[in-house]
Amino acid sequence: MPDPRIVVLASGAGTLLQALLDSELRRLIVAVGSDQPEAPALARARAADVPTFVVPMAEDREVWNRDVVKHLQALETDLVVTAGFMRVLGGPVIEAFENRIINSHPALLPSFPGAHAVRDAIESGVKVTGCTIHIIDEGVDTGPIIAQCPVAVRDGDTVESLHKRIKEHERTLLVDVLGRIVREGVSIDGRTVEFG
């Protein structure tokens, strides 16, 4: 089986992207896309000689989703990785790349979905949170879970201090999981995801 062509989507600083660029997976990343033309993630990609593209959010979400699909299909994408991508991908993207979009989320799903996972974990008083690598489906952070890593919430943690520790684990977990997917593949049966 040929190596998969990976496209990473990122909206922000690109620290998760950097972990991928610093790993053996770099050779499989064919492009990095963003909804933000000035995203530092794009600068990280260019510094690593990875092509970039931007699909700014349109008034019409359906049009935007179709534009994303066009870019991904033009790149002959096999796997999409959303790494700090702050847009919810809609039906056209999910359908075109069913079970082939992988997301990293800074909480132990199904707890604390959405954009404020770290804040929500602190406000809830949980003693353990973490990160999740999962497949994107039509919901918000509801797709089948591939792997998780727990992170303890320490006394006195702020959103920033906790998020920093979660990100350290998230970077390692994302690289490990993607590496296994490339080497072994995955099978998905309902909510169950297994390597191989």
Beta strands, then each sheet from edge to edge (+ up, - down):
strand 1: 6-9
strand 2: 29-34
strand 3: 52-54
strand 4: 79-82
strand 5: 101-105
strand 6: 128-135
strand 7: 145-152
strand 8: 186-189
strand 9: 192-195
sheet 1: 3+ 2+ 1+ 4+ 5+ 6- 7+
sheet 2: 8+ 9-
end
